[in-house]
């Protein structure tokens, strides 16, 4: 398929030529559908808020100025806010939060404390503090504004992922789909955006991505949007990855750690594996990509609750085998999401093929029941999410066979309510890359040196396998 695509791209009028360059320095993967690219929307709609982000007058003025005059570096982390030394927050007694709700919100906030160098404390008297209260929906201020600022978390916001999302805004982080490189990954249909929500989909010119790859599974990414998706992922199997609220992704943590200058704190080389790095909150252990655990990220995460499912490791052969995974929570009334992680492994130098057969599910959203599939991309990236519409036994035959990059596939099953399970067929094949390890064009070497093998992996996988050491 790649060869045919390449032929189409390269041979124009009989002349062998390089593809048209995009602003990333490489040919566009697909046509864009973002007339106006949202700047007009931003200016028209920034009247005090950006979806669930509340902005101060000064922040709006600065944002508009920078949008009209976009000469600054581009950051997902805002440059218009102040950073916290210690994040102080308290739960407003008048809101009547239950102990379970407080624990859940703490879990969302403390995820940042436990994986960064940022301190957190509960205090009603600190000079700069966040009053957490049931005000109106879920929202937060952007960055530290001085004095007391608000964060609203009403009953419908009671998810660890939502609490950590709002706290990330307070730490100075915009939405993922506001990133300057959004158009290389997502198509936004402006005509489907509800009136008044345009700014949420506008690209912010003053964001800095710190070299962290665009991550569909960021806890800061909006979901696709109802009634005809507002956003379409360029990679269709990532469509349902957008909008997860289980918790911050590996790349979300990396961004915050860079924004708060946490990465220089740990000086010992622990030998973290699978893309992990020493945890600034505890330099004796690594921060691991999803699907990995242990001090050095070389272990499989155990299930969150063995009463519901047990994580497993299975070995592929050259013959198709079938695996059934389930995580049933039929009579559970609670706030938690349980998960199981299954590893499928094969010998070095081979790749795994996954053919998803069917799913047994309830008619809930992807935030309630989903299957994450990792291995077709770098393990540091969020995986595909499978959660088809329907109830009962739902066929997955429309999903193409997924081939891993290397000799491991990771399947993460998550469920917070009801019956849920899946069936997959799997086998391994000799690596496709062995006999055809080439770059499509000489620029690949420069792209690879620029770090593109990580942040633009699908493209580089297709065109620059040699320079990226994919084969
Ligand atoms: Zn938000």
Boltz pocket constraint, residues with backbone or C-beta under 6 A from the ligand:
constraints:
  - pocket:
      binder: B
      contacts: [[A, 50], [A, 51], [A, 52], [A, 53], [A, 165], [A, 169], [A, 175], [A, 220]]
      max_distance: 6.0
